[in-house]
Amino acid sequence: MVNTQLIKVNGKTAHGAFIKAPGGEGHPNMLVITADKGYIMCGYLNLEAADKFGDAAVVVGGASFEEQLANPVKAMTAAAADLGVKEGMTGAEALEKLF
């Protein structure tokens, strides 16, 4: 199942894509929230590939968009760091840097 959702953070709108357990039963969900300058992704996706392409990408764990916005940043690409994203800030704080 694939769901999309508009996500509001401090008056700005991002786009979320949620793919329920793409690997099947027992696998984690796949989530990505896109903003103007980059995106937040779950650990299911490949940070090294995002870095190679110069994407401003941030890894934040969570099984829902709400969890992803509330949980701390685990890792990021160099481009995301250049925009001010830091480990430990919440997903919502990181997303604000990506608008």
C-alpha distances in whole Angstrom, upper triangle without the diagonal:
4,7,10,13,17,19,22,25,29,28,26,23,20,17,14,11,8,6,5,8,8,12,11,12,15,13,13,10,11,12,14,17,19,22,25,27,24,21,20,18,17,19,16,17,21,24,26,25,24,28,29,28,29,26,27,24,24,22,21,19,17,14,14,15,18,19,19,21,23,23,26,26,26,27,27,28,32,31,29,32,34,33,34,31,32,31,30,30,27,23,25,28,27,25,28,29,27,27
4,7,10,14,16,20,22,26,25,23,19,17,13,10,7,6,5,7,10,9,13,13,15,17,15,14,10,9,10,12,13,15,19,22,23,21,18,17,15,15,18,15,16,19,22,24,23,22,25,27,25,26,23,23,21,21,20,19,18,16,14,13,13,17,18,17,19,22,22,24,24,25,25,25,26,29,28,26,29,31,29,31,28,29,29,29,28,25,21,22,25,24,22,25,26,24,24
4,7,10,12,16,19,22,22,20,16,14,11,8,6,5,7,8,12,12,16,16,17,19,17,15,11,11,10,11,12,14,17,20,22,20,17,16,15,15,18,17,17,21,22,26,24,22,26,28,26,27,23,23,21,20,20,19,18,16,13,11,11,14,16,15,17,20,21,23,23,24,25,24,26,29,27,25,29,30,28,29,27,28,28,27,26,23,19,20,23,22,19,22,24,22,22
4,7,10,13,16,20,19,17,13,11,7,5,5,6,9,11,15,15,19,19,21,22,19,17,13,12,10,10,9,11,14,17,19,17,14,14,14,15,19,18,17,20,22,25,23,21,25,26,24,25,21,21,19,19,19,18,18,16,14,12,10,14,16,15,15,19,20,22,22,23,24,23,24,27,25,23,27,28,26,27,24,27,26,26,24,21,18,18,21,20,17,19,22,19,18
4,6,10,13,16,15,14,10,8,6,5,7,8,12,14,17,18,22,22,23,24,22,19,15,14,11,11,9,11,13,16,18,17,14,14,15,16,20,19,19,22,23,26,25,22,25,28,25,25,22,21,19,19,19,18,18,16,15,11,9,11,14,13,13,17,19,21,21,23,24,23,24,27,25,23,26,27,24,25,23,25,25,25,23,19,16,15,19,18,15,17,20,17,17
4,7,10,13,12,10,6,6,5,6,9,11,15,17,21,21,25,25,26,27,25,21,18,16,13,12,9,10,11,13,16,15,14,14,15,17,21,21,21,23,23,27,26,23,25,28,25,25,21,20,19,18,19,18,19,17,17,13,10,12,15,14,13,16,19,21,21,23,24,23,24,26,24,21,25,26,22,23,22,24,25,24,22,19,15,14,17,17,13,15,17,15,14
4,7,10,10,8,5,5,6,7,10,12,16,18,21,22,25,26,27,26,24,21,18,16,13,11,8,9,10,13,15,14,12,12,14,16,20,20,20,23,22,26,25,22,24,27,25,24,20,18,17,16,17,16,17,15,15,12,8,9,13,11,10,13,16,18,18,21,21,20,22,25,22,19,22,23,20,21,19,21,22,21,18,15,12,10,13,14,10,12,15,13,12
4,7,6,5,5,6,9,10,14,16,20,21,24,25,29,30,30,30,28,24,21,20,16,14,11,11,11,13,16,15,14,14,17,19,22,23,23,25,24,28,27,24,26,29,27,25,22,19,19,18,19,17,19,17,18,15,11,11,14,13,11,13,16,18,18,22,23,22,23,25,23,20,22,23,20,20,18,21,22,21,18,15,13,10,12,13,10,10,14,13,11
4,6,5,6,8,11,12,16,18,21,23,26,27,30,31,31,31,28,25,22,20,17,15,11,12,10,13,15,15,13,13,16,18,22,23,23,25,23,27,27,23,25,28,26,24,21,18,17,16,18,16,18,17,18,15,12,11,14,12,9,12,14,16,16,20,21,20,21,23,21,18,20,21,17,17,16,18,19,18,14,12,10,7,9,11,8,7,11,11,10
4,6,8,11,14,16,19,21,25,27,30,31,34,35,35,34,32,28,26,24,20,19,15,15,13,14,16,17,16,16,20,22,25,27,26,28,26,29,30,26,27,30,29,26,23,20,20,19,20,19,21,20,22,19,15,14,17,16,12,14,17,18,18,22,23,22,24,25,22,19,21,21,18,17,17,19,20,19,16,14,13,9,10,12,10,8,12,13,11
4,7,10,13,16,19,22,25,27,30,31,34,35,36,36,33,30,27,25,21,19,15,15,13,14,16,17,17,18,21,23,27,28,27,29,28,31,31,27,28,31,29,27,24,21,21,21,23,21,23,22,24,20,17,16,19,18,15,17,20,21,21,25,25,24,25,26,24,21,23,23,19,19,19,22,24,23,19,17,16,12,13,15,12,10,13,14,11
4,7,10,13,17,19,23,26,28,29,32,33,34,34,31,28,25,23,19,16,13,12,9,10,13,14,14,15,18,21,24,26,24,26,25,28,27,24,25,28,26,24,20,18,18,18,20,19,22,21,22,19,15,16,18,17,14,17,19,20,20,23,23,21,22,24,21,18,21,21,17,18,17,20,22,22,18,16,14,11,12,13,10,8,11,11,8
4,7,10,13,16,20,22,25,26,29,30,31,31,29,25,22,20,16,14,10,9,8,9,13,13,12,14,16,19,23,24,22,24,23,27,26,22,24,27,24,23,19,17,17,17,19,18,20,20,20,17,13,14,17,15,13,16,19,20,20,23,23,21,22,24,21,18,21,22,18,19,18,21,23,22,19,17,14,12,14,14,10,10,13,11,9
4,7,10,13,17,19,22,22,26,27,28,28,25,22,19,17,13,10,6,6,5,8,11,10,9,10,13,16,19,20,19,21,20,23,22,19,21,23,21,20,16,14,14,14,16,15,17,17,18,15,11,13,15,13,12,15,17,18,17,20,20,18,19,21,19,16,19,20,17,18,17,19,21,21,18,15,12,11,13,12,8,10,12,10,8
4,7,10,13,16,19,19,23,24,26,26,23,20,17,14,11,8,5,5,7,10,12,11,9,10,12,14,18,18,17,19,19,22,21,18,21,23,21,20,16,15,14,15,16,16,17,16,16,13,10,13,15,13,13,16,18,19,18,21,21,19,20,22,20,18,21,22,19,21,19,21,22,22,20,17,14,13,16,15,11,13,15,12,11
4,7,10,13,16,16,19,21,22,22,19,16,13,11,7,6,4,6,9,13,14,12,9,9,10,12,15,15,14,17,18,21,20,17,20,23,21,21,17,16,14,14,14,13,14,13,13,10,7,11,13,11,11,15,16,18,17,19,19,18,19,22,20,18,21,23,20,21,19,21,21,21,19,16,13,13,16,15,12,14,16,14,14
4,7,10,13,12,16,17,19,20,17,14,10,8,6,5,6,8,12,15,17,14,11,11,10,11,14,13,13,16,17,20,19,17,20,22,20,21,17,17,15,15,15,14,14,13,12,10,9,13,14,12,13,17,17,19,18,20,20,19,20,23,22,20,23,25,23,24,21,23,23,23,22,19,15,16,19,17,15,18,19,16,17
4,6,9,10,13,14,15,16,14,11,7,6,5,7,9,12,15,18,20,17,13,12,10,10,13,12,13,16,18,21,20,18,22,24,22,23,20,19,17,16,15,14,13,11,9,8,8,12,12,11,14,16,17,19,18,19,20,20,21,25,24,22,25,27,25,26,23,24,23,23,22,19,16,17,20,19,17,20,21,19,20
4,6,6,10,11,13,13,11,9,6,5,6,9,12,14,18,21,22,19,16,14,12,11,13,11,12,16,18,21,20,19,22,24,23,24,21,21,18,18,16,16,14,13,10,10,11,15,15,14,17,19,19,21,20,21,21,21,23,26,25,24,27,29,27,28,25,26,25,25,25,22,18,20,23,22,20,23,24,22,23
4,6,9,8,9,10,9,8,5,6,9,12,15,18,21,25,25,22,19,17,14,12,14,12,14,18,20,23,22,22,25,27,26,27,24,24,21,20,18,17,14,12,9,10,12,15,15,15,18,19,19,22,22,21,23,23,25,29,28,26,29,31,30,30,27,28,26,26,26,23,20,22,25,23,22,25,27,25,26
4,5,5,6,7,5,5,4,7,10,13,17,20,23,27,27,23,20,18,15,12,13,10,13,16,19,22,21,21,25,26,26,27,24,25,21,20,18,17,14,13,10,12,14,17,16,16,19,21,20,22,22,21,22,23,25,29,29,27,29,32,31,31,28,28,26,26,26,24,21,23,26,25,24,27,28,26,28
4,5,8,10,7,8,7,7,10,13,17,19,23,26,26,23,19,18,15,13,13,10,12,15,18,20,19,20,23,24,24,26,23,24,21,20,18,18,16,15,13,14,16,19,19,18,21,23,22,24,23,22,22,23,24,28,28,26,29,31,31,31,28,29,27,27,28,25,22,25,27,25,24,28,29,26,28
4,7,8,6,8,9,9,13,16,20,22,26,29,29,25,22,20,17,14,14,10,12,15,19,21,20,21,24,25,25,27,25,26,22,22,19,19,17,16,14,17,19,22,20,20,23,25,23,25,24,22,23,24,25,29,29,28,30,33,32,33,30,30,28,28,29,27,24,27,29,27,27,30,31,29,31
4,6,6,9,9,11,15,18,22,24,28,31,31,28,24,23,19,16,16,13,16,19,22,24,23,24,27,28,28,30,28,29,25,25,22,21,19,17,15,17,20,22,21,21,24,26,24,26,26,25,26,27,28,32,32,31,33,36,35,36,32,32,30,30,31,28,26,28,31,30,29,32,33,31,33
4,6,9,10,13,16,20,23,26,30,33,33,30,26,24,21,18,17,15,18,21,24,26,26,27,30,31,31,33,30,31,27,26,23,22,19,17,14,17,20,22,20,21,24,25,24,26,26,25,27,28,30,34,34,32,35,38,37,37,33,33,31,30,31,28,26,29,32,30,30,33,34,32,34
4,7,9,13,16,19,23,26,29,33,33,29,25,23,19,16,15,13,17,20,23,25,25,26,28,30,31,32,30,29,26,24,21,20,16,15,12,16,19,21,19,19,23,23,21,24,24,22,24,26,28,32,33,31,33,36,35,35,31,31,28,28,29,26,24,27,30,29,28,32,33,31,33
4,7,9,13,16,20,23,26,29,29,26,22,19,16,13,12,10,13,16,19,21,21,22,25,26,27,28,26,26,22,21,18,17,14,13,11,14,17,19,17,17,21,21,20,21,21,20,21,23,25,29,29,27,29,32,32,32,28,28,25,25,26,24,22,25,27,26,25,29,30,28,30
4,7,9,13,16,19,23,26,26,22,19,16,13,9,9,8,11,14,17,20,20,20,23,25,25,26,23,23,19,18,14,13,10,9,7,10,13,15,13,13,17,18,16,18,18,17,18,20,22,26,26,24,26,29,29,28,25,25,22,22,23,20,18,21,24,22,22,25,26,25,27
4,6,10,13,16,20,23,24,20,17,14,11,8,10,8,11,14,17,20,19,19,22,24,24,25,22,21,18,16,14,13,10,8,6,8,11,13,12,11,15,17,15,18,17,17,18,20,22,25,25,23,25,28,27,27,24,24,22,22,22,19,17,19,22,20,20,23,24,23,24
4,7,11,13,17,20,20,17,13,11,8,6,8,6,8,12,14,17,16,16,19,21,20,21,18,18,15,14,12,11,10,9,8,9,10,14,13,11,14,16,15,17,16,16,16,17,19,22,22,20,23,25,24,25,21,22,21,21,21,18,15,18,20,18,17,21,22,20,22
4,7,10,14,17,17,14,10,8,6,5,9,8,9,12,14,17,16,15,18,20,19,20,16,16,13,12,10,9,9,8,8,7,7,11,11,8,11,14,13,15,14,15,15,15,17,21,20,18,20,23,21,22,19,20,19,19,18,16,12,14,17,15,14,17,19,16,18
4,6,10,13,14,10,7,6,4,7,10,10,9,12,12,16,15,13,16,18,17,17,13,13,10,10,9,10,10,11,11,10,8,12,12,9,11,14,14,15,14,15,14,14,15,18,17,15,18,20,18,19,16,18,18,18,17,15,11,13,15,13,11,15,16,13,15
4,7,10,11,9,5,5,7,9,13,13,12,15,14,18,17,14,17,19,18,17,13,12,10,10,11,10,12,12,13,11,8,11,12,9,9,13,14,15,13,15,15,14,15,18,16,14,17,19,16,17,15,17,17,18,16,13,10,10,13,11,8,12,13,10,11
4,7,8,6,4,7,9,12,15,16,14,15,15,18,16,13,16,18,16,15,11,10,9,10,12,13,15,16,16,15,12,14,16,12,12,16,17,17,15,17,16,14,15,17,15,13,16,17,15,17,15,18,18,19,17,15,12,12,14,11,8,11,12,8,9
4,6,5,6,8,11,15,18,19,17,18,17,20,18,15,17,19,17,15,12,10,10,11,14,15,17,18,19,17,14,16,17,14,13,17,18,18,16,18,17,15,15,17,14,12,15,16,13,15,14,17,19,19,17,15,12,11,12,10,7,9,9,6,5
4,6,8,11,14,18,21,22,19,20,18,21,19,16,17,19,16,14,11,10,12,14,17,18,21,22,23,21,18,20,21,18,17,20,21,21,18,21,19,16,16,17,13,12,15,15,12,15,15,18,20,22,19,18,15,14,15,13,10,10,10,6,5
4,7,11,14,17,19,21,18,18,16,18,17,13,14,16,13,11,8,7,9,11,15,17,20,21,23,22,19,21,21,18,17,20,20,19,17,19,17,13,13,13,10,9,12,11,9,12,12,16,18,20,18,17,15,14,14,11,9,10,8,5,6
4,7,10,14,16,17,14,14,13,15,14,10,11,14,12,10,6,5,6,8,12,13,17,18,20,19,16,18,19,15,15,18,18,17,14,16,14,11,10,12,9,7,11,12,10,12,11,14,16,18,16,15,12,13,13,10,8,10,9,5,8
4,6,10,13,14,11,13,11,14,13,10,12,15,13,12,8,6,5,6,9,10,13,15,16,15,13,15,15,12,12,15,15,15,12,14,12,10,10,13,11,9,12,14,12,13,11,14,15,16,15,14,10,11,12,9,7,10,10,7,9
4,7,10,12,10,12,10,14,14,11,13,16,15,14,11,9,6,5,6,7,10,11,13,12,10,12,12,8,9,12,11,11,9,11,10,9,11,14,13,10,13,15,13,14,11,13,13,14,12,11,7,9,11,8,7,11,11,9,11
4,7,8,7,9,9,12,12,10,13,16,15,15,12,11,7,6,5,6,8,10,11,11,10,13,12,8,11,13,12,12,10,10,10,10,11,15,14,12,15,17,16,17,14,15,14,15,15,13,10,12,14,11,11,14,14,12,15
4,5,6,9,9,13,14,12,15,17,17,18,15,14,10,8,5,5,5,7,9,10,10,13,11,8,11,13,11,12,10,10,10,11,13,17,17,15,17,20,19,19,16,16,14,15,15,13,11,14,16,13,13,17,17,16,18
4,5,7,8,11,12,12,14,16,17,18,15,15,11,9,6,7,6,9,11,13,13,16,13,11,14,15,12,12,11,9,9,11,13,17,18,16,17,21,20,20,17,16,14,15,16,15,13,16,18,15,16,20,19,18,21
4,7,9,12,12,12,15,17,17,19,16,17,13,12,9,10,9,11,11,13,14,17,15,13,16,18,16,16,14,13,13,14,15,19,20,18,20,23,23,23,20,20,18,19,20,18,16,19,21,18,18,22,22,20,23
4,6,9,9,9,12,13,14,15,13,14,10,10,8,11,11,13,14,15,15,18,17,14,17,19,17,17,14,13,12,12,13,16,17,16,18,21,20,21,18,19,18,19,20,19,16,19,20,17,17,21,20,18,21
4,6,6,7,9,10,11,13,11,13,10,10,9,12,13,16,17,19,19,21,20,17,19,21,19,18,15,13,11,11,11,14,15,15,17,19,20,21,18,18,17,19,20,20,17,20,21,18,18,22,21,18,21
4,5,5,6,9,10,11,9,10,7,8,7,11,13,16,18,19,19,21,19,16,18,20,17,16,13,11,8,7,7,10,12,11,13,16,16,17,14,15,14,17,18,18,16,19,19,15,16,19,18,16,19
4,5,5,6,9,10,10,11,10,11,11,15,16,20,22,23,22,25,23,20,22,24,21,19,16,14,11,9,8,10,12,13,14,16,18,19,17,17,16,19,21,21,19,22,22,18,19,22,20,18,22
4,5,5,6,9,9,11,10,12,13,16,18,21,22,23,22,25,24,21,22,25,23,21,18,16,13,12,10,12,13,14,16,17,18,20,18,19,19,22,23,23,20,23,23,19,20,23,21,18,21
4,5,5,6,5,8,6,9,11,14,17,19,21,21,20,23,22,18,20,22,20,19,16,15,12,9,7,10,10,10,13,14,15,17,15,17,17,20,20,20,17,20,20,16,16,19,17,15,18
4,5,5,6,8,7,10,12,15,18,21,23,24,23,25,24,20,21,24,21,19,16,15,11,8,5,7,7,9,11,12,14,16,14,15,16,19,20,20,18,21,20,16,17,20,17,15,18
4,5,8,10,11,14,15,19,21,24,26,27,26,28,27,23,25,27,25,23,19,18,15,12,9,10,10,13,14,15,17,19,18,19,20,23,23,24,22,24,24,20,20,23,20,18,21
4,6,9,10,14,16,19,22,24,26,26,25,27,27,23,24,27,25,24,20,20,16,13,10,11,10,12,15,15,16,19,18,20,21,24,24,24,21,23,23,19,19,21,19,16,19
4,7,9,12,15,18,21,24,26,26,24,27,26,22,23,25,24,22,18,18,15,11,8,8,6,9,11,11,12,15,15,17,18,22,21,22,20,21,21,17,17,19,16,14,16
4,6,9,12,15,18,21,23,22,20,23,23,19,19,22,21,19,16,16,13,10,7,8,6,8,11,11,11,14,13,16,17,20,19,19,17,18,18,14,14,16,14,11,14
4,7,10,13,17,19,21,21,19,21,20,17,16,19,18,17,13,14,11,8,6,7,5,4,8,8,8,10,9,12,14,17,15,16,13,15,14,11,10,12,10,8,11
4,7,10,13,16,18,18,16,18,17,13,14,17,15,14,11,11,9,6,6,9,7,6,9,11,10,12,10,12,12,15,14,14,11,13,13,10,10,13,11,9,12
4,6,10,13,16,16,14,16,14,11,11,13,12,10,7,8,6,4,7,10,10,7,9,12,11,11,8,9,9,11,11,11,8,11,11,8,9,12,11,9,13
4,7,10,13,14,13,14,12,9,11,13,10,9,6,6,5,6,9,12,13,10,12,15,15,14,11,11,9,11,11,11,9,12,13,10,11,14,14,13,16
4,7,10,11,10,11,9,6,8,9,6,6,5,6,7,9,12,16,16,13,14,17,16,15,12,12,10,10,10,8,6,10,11,9,11,14,14,14,17
4,7,9,10,11,7,6,9,9,7,8,8,8,10,12,15,19,19,16,18,21,20,19,15,15,12,12,12,10,9,12,14,13,14,17,18,17,20
4,6,7,8,5,5,8,9,7,10,11,11,14,16,19,22,22,19,21,24,23,22,18,18,15,14,14,12,10,13,15,15,15,18,19,19,21
4,7,8,6,7,11,11,10,13,14,15,17,19,21,25,25,22,24,27,25,25,21,21,19,18,18,15,13,15,18,18,17,20,22,21,23
4,5,5,6,9,10,10,14,15,16,18,19,22,25,25,22,24,27,25,24,21,21,20,18,18,14,12,13,17,16,15,18,20,19,20
4,5,5,6,9,10,13,14,16,17,18,20,23,22,19,22,24,22,21,18,19,18,17,16,12,9,10,14,14,12,15,17,16,17
4,5,5,6,9,12,14,16,18,19,22,25,24,21,23,25,23,22,19,19,18,16,15,11,9,9,13,14,13,15,18,17,18
4,5,5,6,9,11,13,16,18,21,24,24,20,22,24,22,21,18,18,16,14,13,10,9,10,13,13,13,16,18,18,19
4,6,5,8,9,11,13,14,17,20,20,16,18,21,19,18,15,15,14,13,11,8,6,8,11,11,10,13,15,15,16
4,6,8,9,12,14,15,18,20,20,16,18,20,18,17,14,14,14,12,10,6,4,5,8,9,8,11,13,13,14
4,7,9,12,15,16,20,22,22,18,19,22,19,18,15,14,13,11,9,5,6,7,9,10,11,13,15,16,17
4,7,9,12,14,18,20,21,17,17,21,19,17,14,13,11,8,8,5,6,8,10,10,12,14,16,16,19
4,6,9,11,15,17,18,15,15,18,17,15,11,9,7,5,5,4,6,9,9,9,12,14,14,15,18
4,6,8,11,14,15,11,11,15,14,12,8,7,5,5,6,6,6,9,9,7,10,13,12,13,16
4,7,11,13,15,12,12,16,16,14,11,9,6,7,9,10,9,13,13,11,14,16,15,16,19
4,7,10,12,10,9,13,14,13,9,8,6,9,10,12,11,14,14,11,13,16,15,15,18
4,7,8,6,7,10,11,10,8,8,8,11,11,12,11,14,13,10,12,14,12,12,16
4,5,5,6,9,10,11,9,10,11,14,15,16,14,17,16,12,14,16,13,12,16
4,5,5,6,9,10,9,11,12,16,16,18,17,19,17,13,15,17,13,13,16
4,5,5,7,9,9,11,14,17,16,18,16,17,16,12,13,15,11,10,13
4,5,5,7,6,8,11,14,13,14,12,14,12,9,10,11,8,8,11
4,5,5,5,6,9,12,12,14,14,15,13,10,12,13,10,10,14
4,5,7,10,13,16,15,17,16,17,15,12,14,14,10,10,13
4,6,9,13,15,13,15,14,14,12,9,10,10,6,7,10
4,6,10,12,10,13,13,13,10,8,10,10,6,9,12
4,7,9,8,10,10,11,8,5,9,9,6,8,12
4,6,6,9,10,12,9,8,11,12,10,12,15
4,6,9,10,13,11,9,13,14,13,14,18
4,6,9,11,10,10,13,14,14,16,19
4,7,8,6,7,10,11,11,13,16
4,5,5,6,9,10,11,13,15
4,5,5,6,9,10,11,13
4,5,5,6,9,10,11
4,5,5,7,9,11
4,5,5,7,9
4,5,5,7
4,5,6
4,6
4
